[in-house]
């Protein structure tokens, strides 16, 4: 019997099986040997929404939700967000180590070289309705990149892969900014590669007639921190979509578009927008107790609290809370922040929420910051997608190099009809209907 194993007894047959443990997990295929008889398919696991199923092994992001730990390649998120730039963290996620100074310079230069988009792609974006949602434009335009770079289809070519990730990281801020300005009826602004990654993005968003856009350094750094915090988060819905679509060897543009489409849902990337709606509904600090009483009575949800993984304070939320204070020193006080702070204080001292382990997550403060910086709520998910593109690409590269990965194809438990016959078909072939 293996040293690390489970002994499973099938009470239907009385047989026992020794199933080895692999990294404290059971391989689902090892359960297939458990059968009622030789004609049986074998045992499967049933796990809607993958609540307790590991679909891959990954060395990118580590989360301990019970203690509130998040690490990229072993580095605590607090250390990275405190001292590093987004492009440094992107390099870490993609290649496993932080860059030294020459590597960072080369990395930033190569990404800057790919910030422009083809003029035909710009025309493609101009074809959207004036009121098109920026996230719909973003998803569609990233997918359209596939038609501009057919070399991306050679997904097993390492040199090609490197080129596509440079293109994607360089171009997604340009696409995002153009989508936002289109929604405002403003002309597109071309990249300024003399600026940093986040400063260039802010320039493409806000530049008007001035010869040179000067980003506020506090706001640029705040956006850099937000990008770091959103860069990767293990096997969430969007990342699962990236791996699932990528497992078919679709090119990375189509795979990223699929991941971004998953992110667009209100239960995923759209949650911070829901937080703002909730704060608007509360209205004033004095109304917080009444609102929490309604939530406890089952007449509403406490948006921005709780997480599928975290059963403690989301470490990203702590960093964003500090960042919010710095941003508001520049932009001025925001009444929503006062409501949010009181809501957090009250909820964290209420036994109802403590018992259910409902703590603030990354969405609770991020929407307030984005709004204070001048973004409209429909842009929030696009802001999420820009840095998450790095995480998606890191997961995509890891998946392609994993010999155990195959095209994703989950099983199902069939609950429909047993065999039955179509009466019309029987009449056509000459079999009496009554005999069916």
C-alpha positions as CSV (number, residue, x, y, z in Angstrom):
1,X,0.0,0.0,0.0
2,X,1.4,3.5,-0.9
3,X,2.6,5.5,2.1
4,X,0.3,8.4,1.3
5,X,-3.0,6.9,0.3
6,X,-6.7,6.5,1.1
7,X,-8.4,3.2,1.5
8,X,-11.9,3.3,0.0
9,X,-14.4,0.6,0.5
10,X,-17.2,0.3,-2.0
11,X,-20.2,-0.7,0.1
12,X,-22.0,-1.9,-3.1
13,X,-19.5,-4.6,-3.7
14,X,-17.5,-4.9,-0.5
15,X,-14.3,-4.3,-2.4
16,X,-11.6,-2.1,-1.0
17,X,-9.2,0.1,-3.1
18,X,-6.0,1.9,-2.1
19,X,-5.9,5.3,-3.8
20,X,-2.6,7.2,-3.7
21,X,-2.5,10.8,-2.6
22,X,-0.8,13.2,-4.9
23,X,0.1,16.6,-3.4
24,X,-2.6,16.0,-0.8
25,X,-5.2,15.3,-3.6
26,X,-6.8,12.3,-5.2
27,X,-6.4,11.9,-8.9
28,X,-9.9,11.7,-10.3
29,X,-8.9,9.0,-12.8
30,X,-7.8,6.8,-10.0
31,X,-11.4,6.5,-9.0
32,X,-12.4,5.0,-12.3
33,X,-11.2,1.6,-11.1
34,X,-14.1,1.6,-8.6
35,X,-16.9,-0.3,-10.4
36,X,-20.0,-2.3,-9.6
37,X,-19.1,-4.7,-12.5
38,X,-17.0,-4.9,-15.6
39,X,-19.7,-3.1,-17.7
40,X,-19.7,-0.1,-15.3
41,X,-18.0,3.1,-16.5
42,X,-16.4,3.6,-13.1
43,X,-16.7,6.2,-10.4
44,X,-16.6,9.9,-11.2
45,X,-16.5,13.0,-9.0
46,X,-19.4,15.5,-9.1
47,X,-18.3,19.0,-8.3
48,X,-20.5,21.9,-9.7
49,X,-18.6,25.1,-10.1
50,X,-15.3,23.3,-9.2
51,X,-15.7,24.0,-5.5
52,X,-13.2,21.3,-4.5
53,X,-11.5,20.3,-7.8
54,X,-8.0,21.1,-8.8
55,X,-7.8,21.3,-12.6
56,X,-4.0,21.9,-12.9
57,X,-0.8,22.2,-11.0
58,X,0.6,25.8,-11.0
59,X,3.6,27.6,-9.7
60,X,2.3,31.1,-10.3
61,X,0.0,32.2,-7.5
62,X,-0.4,30.9,-4.0
63,X,-3.5,31.7,-1.9
64,X,-4.3,30.7,1.6
65,X,-7.8,32.0,2.1
66,X,-8.2,31.0,5.7
67,X,-5.2,33.2,6.8
68,X,-5.5,35.9,4.1
69,X,-2.3,35.1,2.2
70,X,-1.6,36.0,-1.5
71,X,1.8,35.4,-3.1
72,X,3.1,35.8,-6.6
73,X,5.9,33.2,-7.3
74,X,6.4,33.1,-3.5
75,X,6.6,36.8,-2.9
76,X,3.9,38.3,-0.6
77,X,1.6,40.7,-2.4
78,X,2.2,43.3,0.3
79,X,6.0,43.5,-0.6
80,X,5.4,43.6,-4.3
81,X,2.7,46.3,-4.2
82,X,4.9,48.3,-1.8
83,X,8.1,48.6,-3.8
84,X,7.7,47.2,-7.3
85,X,6.2,48.5,-10.5
86,X,3.6,46.6,-12.5
87,X,6.0,45.7,-15.3
88,X,8.4,44.2,-12.7
89,X,5.6,42.1,-11.3
90,X,4.4,41.2,-14.9
91,X,8.0,39.9,-15.6
92,X,7.9,37.9,-12.4
93,X,4.6,36.3,-13.1
94,X,5.6,35.4,-16.7
95,X,9.2,34.3,-16.2
96,X,9.4,33.3,-12.5
97,X,11.9,35.8,-11.2
98,X,12.0,39.5,-10.7
99,X,14.0,41.4,-13.3
100,X,17.3,43.1,-12.6
101,X,17.8,46.6,-13.9
102,X,19.0,45.7,-17.4
103,X,16.3,43.1,-17.8
104,X,13.6,45.6,-16.7
105,X,14.8,48.2,-19.1
106,X,14.8,45.8,-22.0
107,X,11.4,44.4,-21.0
108,X,9.8,47.9,-20.7
109,X,11.3,48.9,-24.1
110,X,10.0,45.8,-25.9
111,X,6.5,46.3,-24.5
112,X,6.6,50.0,-25.5
113,X,7.5,48.9,-29.0
114,X,4.1,47.1,-29.3
115,X,1.7,49.7,-27.8
116,X,0.5,50.9,-31.2
117,X,-2.4,49.1,-33.0
118,X,-3.0,48.7,-36.7
119,X,-4.9,51.5,-38.2
120,X,-7.5,49.0,-39.6
121,X,-8.1,47.9,-36.0
122,X,-8.7,51.5,-35.0
123,X,-11.3,51.7,-37.8
124,X,-12.8,48.5,-36.5
125,X,-13.3,50.2,-33.1
126,X,-14.7,53.3,-34.7
127,X,-17.5,51.1,-36.1
128,X,-19.1,50.4,-32.7
129,X,-22.2,52.3,-31.7
130,X,-21.5,55.6,-29.8
131,X,-23.0,54.0,-26.7
132,X,-21.2,50.6,-26.9
133,X,-20.1,49.3,-23.6
134,X,-16.3,49.6,-23.2
135,X,-16.0,46.0,-22.1
136,X,-17.8,44.7,-25.1
137,X,-15.5,46.7,-27.3
138,X,-12.5,45.4,-25.4
139,X,-13.4,41.8,-25.8
140,X,-14.3,42.1,-29.5
141,X,-11.1,44.1,-30.3
142,X,-8.8,41.7,-28.5
143,X,-10.4,38.8,-30.4
144,X,-10.0,40.8,-33.7
145,X,-6.2,40.9,-33.0
146,X,-6.2,37.2,-34.0
147,X,-6.9,38.2,-37.6
148,X,-4.0,40.7,-37.6
149,X,-1.4,38.2,-36.3
150,X,-1.9,34.8,-37.9
151,X,1.6,33.7,-36.7
152,X,0.0,33.5,-33.2
153,X,-1.7,30.2,-34.2
154,X,1.6,28.4,-33.9
155,X,1.2,28.1,-30.1
156,X,3.9,25.6,-29.7
157,X,6.6,27.9,-31.1
158,X,8.3,29.6,-28.1
159,X,9.5,32.5,-30.1
160,X,6.0,33.2,-31.4
161,X,4.6,32.9,-27.9
162,X,7.0,35.6,-26.6
163,X,6.0,37.9,-29.4
164,X,2.3,37.5,-28.7
165,X,2.7,38.2,-25.0
166,X,4.6,41.4,-25.8
167,X,1.9,42.4,-28.2
168,X,-0.9,41.8,-25.8
169,X,0.7,43.5,-22.8
170,X,1.6,46.4,-25.0
171,X,-1.8,46.8,-26.8
172,X,-4.4,46.1,-24.1
173,X,-4.0,49.6,-22.5
174,X,-4.3,51.2,-26.0
175,X,-7.4,49.2,-26.8
176,X,-8.9,50.0,-23.3
177,X,-8.3,53.7,-23.6
178,X,-9.7,53.8,-27.2
179,X,-12.8,52.0,-26.0
180,X,-13.3,54.5,-23.2
181,X,-12.8,57.6,-25.4
182,X,-15.1,56.1,-28.0
183,X,-17.8,55.9,-25.3
184,X,-17.3,59.6,-24.6
185,X,-17.2,60.7,-28.2
186,X,-13.5,61.8,-28.0
187,X,-10.8,61.3,-30.6
188,X,-8.3,58.5,-29.9
189,X,-4.9,59.4,-28.4
190,X,-1.8,57.5,-29.6
191,X,0.6,56.1,-27.1
192,X,3.5,58.1,-25.7
193,X,6.2,55.7,-25.1
194,X,8.4,58.2,-23.3
195,X,6.0,57.6,-20.3
196,X,5.7,54.7,-18.0
197,X,3.2,51.9,-18.5
198,X,0.5,53.5,-16.3
199,X,1.4,57.1,-17.2
200,X,1.0,56.2,-20.9
201,X,-2.4,54.7,-20.2
202,X,-3.6,57.8,-18.3
203,X,-2.3,59.9,-21.2
204,X,-4.3,57.9,-23.8
205,X,-7.4,58.3,-21.5
206,X,-7.2,61.9,-20.5
207,X,-5.0,63.9,-22.9
208,X,-6.9,66.7,-24.6
209,X,-5.1,69.6,-26.4
210,X,-2.0,69.9,-24.3
211,X,1.3,69.1,-26.1
212,X,2.4,66.7,-23.4
213,X,0.2,65.0,-20.8
214,X,1.6,65.1,-17.2
215,X,0.1,62.4,-15.1
216,X,-0.3,63.1,-11.3
217,X,2.4,60.8,-9.8
218,X,0.2,59.8,-6.9
219,X,-2.6,58.7,-9.3
220,X,-0.2,56.9,-11.6
221,X,1.3,55.0,-8.7
222,X,-2.1,54.2,-7.4
223,X,-3.1,52.7,-10.7
224,X,0.2,50.8,-10.8
225,X,-0.6,49.3,-7.4
226,X,-4.2,48.4,-8.5
227,X,-2.7,46.7,-11.6
228,X,-0.3,44.7,-9.4
229,X,-3.1,43.5,-7.1
230,X,-5.3,42.4,-10.1
231,X,-2.6,40.7,-12.1
232,X,-3.4,37.1,-11.2
233,X,-5.5,35.3,-8.7
234,X,-5.2,31.6,-9.2
235,X,-7.9,29.6,-11.0
236,X,-10.8,32.0,-11.0
237,X,-13.5,32.1,-13.6
238,X,-11.6,34.1,-16.2
239,X,-8.4,32.2,-15.7
240,X,-10.3,28.9,-16.0
241,X,-11.8,30.2,-19.3
242,X,-8.3,31.1,-20.5
243,X,-7.0,27.6,-19.7
244,X,-10.1,25.9,-21.1
245,X,-10.1,27.7,-24.4
246,X,-6.3,27.7,-24.6
247,X,-6.3,23.9,-24.1
248,X,-7.8,23.6,-27.6
249,X,-4.6,25.4,-28.9
250,X,-6.6,28.5,-29.9
251,X,-4.3,31.4,-30.3
252,X,-3.7,33.7,-27.3
253,X,-5.8,36.6,-28.6
254,X,-8.9,34.4,-28.8
255,X,-8.1,32.8,-25.5
256,X,-7.7,36.2,-23.8
257,X,-10.9,37.4,-25.3
258,X,-12.7,34.4,-23.8
259,X,-11.2,35.1,-20.4
260,X,-12.2,38.8,-20.7
261,X,-15.7,37.7,-21.6
262,X,-15.9,35.7,-18.4
263,X,-14.5,38.6,-16.4
264,X,-17.2,40.9,-17.8
265,X,-19.9,39.2,-15.7
266,X,-21.2,41.0,-12.6
267,X,-20.3,38.0,-10.4
268,X,-16.6,38.3,-11.5
269,X,-15.0,41.5,-12.7
270,X,-18.2,43.7,-12.3
271,X,-18.4,43.3,-8.5
272,X,-16.8,46.7,-7.7
273,X,-19.5,48.5,-9.8
274,X,-22.1,46.7,-7.6
275,X,-20.3,48.1,-4.5
276,X,-20.8,51.7,-5.7
277,X,-24.5,51.0,-6.3
278,X,-24.8,49.7,-2.8
279,X,-23.1,52.8,-1.3
280,X,-25.4,55.0,-3.3
281,X,-28.3,53.1,-2.0
282,X,-27.1,53.6,1.6
283,X,-26.6,57.3,1.0
284,X,-25.3,58.5,4.3
285,X,-23.1,57.2,7.2
286,X,-26.1,57.3,9.6
287,X,-28.0,54.9,7.3
288,X,-25.4,52.1,7.7
289,X,-27.0,50.4,10.7
290,X,-30.4,50.2,9.0
291,X,-28.8,48.8,5.8
292,X,-27.0,46.1,7.7
293,X,-30.2,45.2,9.5
294,X,-31.9,44.7,6.1
295,X,-29.0,42.5,4.9
296,X,-29.3,40.3,8.1
297,X,-33.0,40.0,7.5
298,X,-32.4,38.7,4.0
299,X,-33.4,41.8,2.2
300,X,-30.2,42.7,0.3
301,X,-26.6,41.8,-0.1
302,X,-23.4,43.2,1.4
303,X,-21.5,43.7,-1.8
304,X,-17.7,43.7,-1.7
305,X,-17.7,41.4,1.3
306,X,-16.9,37.7,1.3
307,X,-15.0,35.6,-1.3
308,X,-15.1,32.1,-2.7
309,X,-11.5,31.6,-1.5
310,X,-10.8,34.1,1.3
311,X,-12.3,33.3,4.7
312,X,-10.3,36.1,6.2
313,X,-9.5,39.7,5.3
314,X,-8.5,39.8,1.6
315,X,-4.9,41.1,1.7
316,X,-5.5,43.1,-1.5
317,X,-8.3,45.0,0.3
318,X,-5.9,46.2,3.0
319,X,-3.5,47.6,0.4
320,X,-6.3,49.2,-1.6
321,X,-7.7,50.8,1.5
322,X,-4.4,52.5,2.1
323,X,-4.1,53.5,-1.5
324,X,-7.6,55.1,-1.4
325,X,-6.5,57.4,1.4
326,X,-3.5,58.6,-0.8
327,X,-5.8,59.1,-3.8
328,X,-8.3,61.2,-2.0
329,X,-5.6,63.5,-0.8
330,X,-5.2,64.4,-4.4
331,X,-8.8,64.2,-5.7
332,X,-10.6,65.5,-2.6
333,X,-12.8,63.7,-0.1
334,X,-15.5,61.3,-1.4
335,X,-18.6,60.8,0.7
336,X,-18.7,57.2,-0.5
337,X,-15.4,56.5,1.3
338,X,-16.8,57.6,4.6
339,X,-19.8,55.3,4.1
340,X,-17.5,52.5,3.1
341,X,-15.3,52.9,6.2
342,X,-18.3,52.9,8.5
343,X,-19.8,49.9,6.7
344,X,-16.6,48.0,7.1
345,X,-16.2,49.0,10.8
346,X,-19.8,48.0,11.7
347,X,-19.7,44.7,9.7
348,X,-16.4,43.6,11.3
349,X,-17.9,44.2,14.8
350,X,-21.1,42.4,14.0
351,X,-21.4,38.8,15.1
352,X,-23.6,37.9,12.1
353,X,-20.9,38.8,9.6
354,X,-18.0,37.5,11.8
355,X,-19.7,34.1,12.1
356,X,-20.0,33.9,8.3
357,X,-16.4,35.0,7.8
358,X,-17.5,38.0,5.6
359,X,-14.6,40.3,5.2
360,X,-13.9,43.1,2.7
361,X,-12.5,41.9,-0.6
362,X,-10.6,43.6,-3.4
363,X,-13.8,45.0,-4.9
364,X,-14.9,46.9,-1.8
365,X,-12.5,49.9,-2.2
366,X,-11.3,49.6,-5.8
367,X,-14.4,51.0,-7.4
368,X,-14.3,54.1,-5.1
369,X,-10.7,54.8,-6.2
370,X,-11.6,54.4,-9.9
371,X,-14.5,56.7,-9.6
372,X,-12.4,59.3,-7.8
373,X,-9.8,59.1,-10.5
374,X,-12.5,60.0,-13.1
375,X,-13.5,56.6,-14.5
376,X,-17.2,55.8,-15.1
377,X,-18.4,52.5,-13.7
378,X,-18.7,50.8,-17.0
379,X,-14.9,51.1,-17.4
380,X,-14.1,49.3,-14.1
381,X,-14.0,45.8,-15.6
382,X,-11.8,47.0,-18.5
383,X,-9.4,48.3,-15.9
384,X,-9.4,44.9,-14.3
385,X,-8.7,43.2,-17.7
386,X,-5.6,45.2,-18.5
387,X,-3.4,43.7,-15.7
388,X,-5.2,40.4,-15.6
389,X,-4.0,39.9,-19.2
390,X,-0.5,39.2,-17.7
391,X,-1.9,36.6,-15.4
392,X,-3.9,34.9,-18.2
393,X,-0.8,34.8,-20.3
394,X,1.3,33.4,-17.5
395,X,-1.3,30.6,-17.0
396,X,-1.5,30.0,-20.7
397,X,2.3,29.6,-21.0
398,X,2.3,27.2,-18.0
399,X,-0.5,25.2,-19.4
400,X,1.1,24.7,-22.8
401,X,4.3,23.4,-21.1
402,X,2.3,21.0,-18.8
403,X,2.6,17.5,-20.3
404,X,-0.4,16.3,-18.3
405,X,-2.8,18.9,-19.8
406,X,-5.1,17.9,-22.7
407,X,-8.0,19.6,-24.3
408,X,-10.5,20.4,-21.5
409,X,-13.5,18.1,-21.6
410,X,-15.4,17.7,-18.3
411,X,-17.7,14.7,-17.8
412,X,-21.4,15.0,-16.9
413,X,-24.0,13.0,-15.0
414,X,-26.8,12.4,-17.4
415,X,-30.2,13.0,-15.9
416,X,-32.5,12.9,-19.0
417,X,-34.8,10.3,-20.5
418,X,-33.8,6.7,-21.0
419,X,-34.0,5.3,-24.6
420,X,-37.2,6.2,-26.4
421,X,-38.3,6.3,-30.0
422,X,-39.8,8.8,-32.3
423,X,-43.2,7.6,-33.5
424,X,-42.9,9.6,-36.8
425,X,-39.6,7.8,-37.6
426,X,-41.2,4.4,-37.0
427,X,-44.1,5.2,-39.3
428,X,-41.6,6.3,-42.0
429,X,-39.6,3.0,-41.9
430,X,-42.8,0.9,-41.9
431,X,-42.9,-0.1,-38.2
432,X,-46.4,0.2,-36.6
433,X,-46.6,3.0,-34.1
434,X,-48.4,0.7,-31.7
435,X,-45.4,-1.5,-31.5
436,X,-43.1,1.2,-30.2
